[in-house]
Amino acid sequence: MNNSQTLVIKLGTSVLTGGSRCLDQASIVELVRQCAQQHEKGHHIIIVTRVQLLLVERI
């Protein structure tokens, strides 16, 4: 019996930035880890996002 599912994950700006004006690398790494874990279980992953970021050069 195949129990695989298609998982649609909607990621908003606040999830990816932690509420700041920059991407939150630790949060993104954790999200990727969780998606990979589900993919290894046979699930299909679709990530949906509409992120609007102000890219700021780090000094």
N, C-alpha and C positions, 0 to 999 in steps of 0.2 A: 504494500500500500504506500503510495507516494503522498507524504504530508507536506510537501513543499508549498510555500505560499509566496505571493509577491507582496513585499512590504514597501509601502510608500511612506517615505519619511520627509516631512516638511520642516525645513530649518529656516527660522527667521534670523534677522540680523542680530537680535539680542543674544540668540543662542551661540552664534559664531563669534561674537565680539565680547560677550560677557558684559555688555552694556557700555563698553568703552568705544573709542574711535578706531581701534586696531583689532585685527583678528586675534582671537585667543587661541594660541597654538595648542595649549594643553587640552582645551575643550574639543578642538578639532581632532586631535590624536585619539581622545577617548571615544568620540563619535565613530571614527574610522575603525577602531578596535571592536566596538560593539557591532558595527555593520559586518565586519569581516567574520566575526563569530557567528552571526546569523547566516551569512553566505556559506560558511563551512558546514552548517546544518542542512544546506540544500535550498535555502530560501533565495529568491531573487530580490534584489534591493534596488529601489528607485529613489533617488534623492531629489527633492524639489526645493528650490530656493530662489528668492529674489532679493539679493543682498545689494544694498546701496551703501558703499563705504567711501569715506573721504580718505584717500591715500595720503598719508603724511610721511615725508622723508624723515627717517630717524637720523639724528645728529650724533 
